[in-house]
Amino acid sequence: MDKILKKCAKCGACTVVCPVYKASGKECYSARGKMHLLEVYGQEASSIFEDIFAKCLLCGSCNKVCPRGLDITGEVMSARANFGRFYGSHGHEKYVARKVLERPQLLHGARFFGNIAAKLFLDALPMESGLRLRLAMFDGDMETLLPTAGDKAEAGQSQVGLEVINYFPGCSTSYLYPKSIGAVRKLAEKTGFLLHIPAGLGCCGLALEAAGDFSKAKGCAKKNIEVLEQTEGKILVTCGSCWAQLKNYPGLFSNEPDWQRRAEEIAGRLEEVSRFFAAKISPQRIAGAEVTPKKELRVFYHDPCHLRNENQVTAEPRKLLSYIEGLTLLELEDGPQCCGSGGLFHLGAPKISGIIRDDLAEKVLAMKPDIITTTCSGCYMQWRTALAKTDSPARLLFLTELLSERLNLSSNIEC
C-alpha cells in the first residue's frame, strides 16, 4: 500500500471526474483526499475515517483518468476490509442488504411484499416521499414466475437445432425482475441459442467485495465457480455489474493458485450480453426480417460504470440500438455519467446518491426520451427511483427487453 500511495502525484485529475466530489464539494471524498488520508493515517480507522471511505461509488472513474495508473478503487476496498461490519452512515442497512445477498432467495419475499405495497400505495404517495422511492424499485409484476434453475426452455418445435448457452441472470433479475428473462430467452432463440440456467448459482459477490469482506466475496465466487464448472460452453451474463465481477474473479484468488486457475477458466467463458448479441445480429438479419412499421422512438442508453470505465463496453449497445427502425439515440452533451447507485452506495449515502441521480435524470429527461434503457440491474433500480420523482412518461426497459420488443429479426438467415 505504501508504495502505491507514494506514487500519487496529488494532481487532482480524479476530482474532476468523481461523482461524489462533484455532488458534495468535499475534497476528502475524492480519490485524492482518500489517498492522502491513507498516507497520513494508514488504516487506523476512526468512525469519521470509515464514513469518508464509505463515500465512494467504486465507479472506476478515478482509475480511468489517473496518469500513474493507480488502482484507487482497490485501495478503498482494502481499507474497508479493516472496518467494522456496520461502518459508515446507514451501516446497519448496508449490513442487512449484504446478508440478504448471501442468500438471494430472500429477495423473492421482498419482491412479493414490495409489489403488493407498490400496487396499493405508490400512486397515492407524494413525489418526494422516501417510501415512494423505495417502492418504485418494484415493478408491480405479480404474475411472472421465478426462473426454474437447471431447466432449459420447454421443448418444442421452436427449440429444434438450437445451441444451448448457459445463463447467469444475477440476483436482481432472478428474484426482482424475472419478467426480463423472457426477453433474453426470445433474443437467444432468434439468434440460435437455448438458455440454460444452472442450478445452484448465487450472488456474484460484488457488494461483499466492495465492502471489503473478501472472505464472503470469495465464498460467493467459489460457489458460482463450482456450479459453472459442471457446464460446458459460453456463459451469458446480462447484468453489467455481475459480468464485471465474474470477470474479476481471478483477482480475488491471487494467493490461491488452484482457485485462481479455476476462476480464469470460468472468466474465459463469459459473454457480456451486448457484445454477445452484437456479434450474432447483423444488418442482413434485419434486412431479411418482415418489418412492421412502428412509430419513431427517442431512446437514451445509460452506460453502467462497470462497463464504460473498467471494460470499455460502450459501442456494442449502441450498435444494437442502431438496428431498430425509427430509433433516435440520445446522448448527453458531456458524455455518460454515473447514476449514483454504486451497489449499496445508495443505501449508505442516500443524500449524495440522490443528488447524483437527480442531476443525471434532469439532463436526460430534458431531451424527452420515450425510453431509457441500460444493462445493469443496479442502474435500472436507480432509474426507477429517478422516474418515480417525476411525471415523465418515459418507459424504463432493460436493453434486452427493448431489443426483444422492437428489433425485427429474421430467424432463417445466418448471422
Buried (B, 14 or more C-beta within 10 A) or exposed (E): EEEBBEEBEEEEBBBEBBBBBBBBEEEBBBBBBBBBBBBEEBBEBEEEBBBBBBBBBBBBBBBBBBEEEBBBBBBBBBBBEBBEEEBBBBBEBBBEBBEBBBEBEBBEEBBEEBBBBBBEEBEEBEEEBEEBBBBBBBBEBEEBEEBEBEEBBEEEEEEEEBEBBBBBBBBBBBBBBBBBBBBBBBBBBBBBBBBBBBEEBBBBBBBBBBBBBBEBBBBBBBBBBEBBEEBEEBBBBBBBBBBBBBBBBBEBBEEEEEBBEBBEEBBEBBBBBBBBBBEBBBEEBBEBBEEEEEEEBBBBBBBBBBBBBBBEBBEBBBBBBEBBBEBBBBEBEEEBBBBBBBBBBBBBBBEBBBBBBBBBBEBBBEBEBBBBBBBBBBBBBBBBBBBBBEEBEBBBBBBBBBBBBBBBBBEEEEE
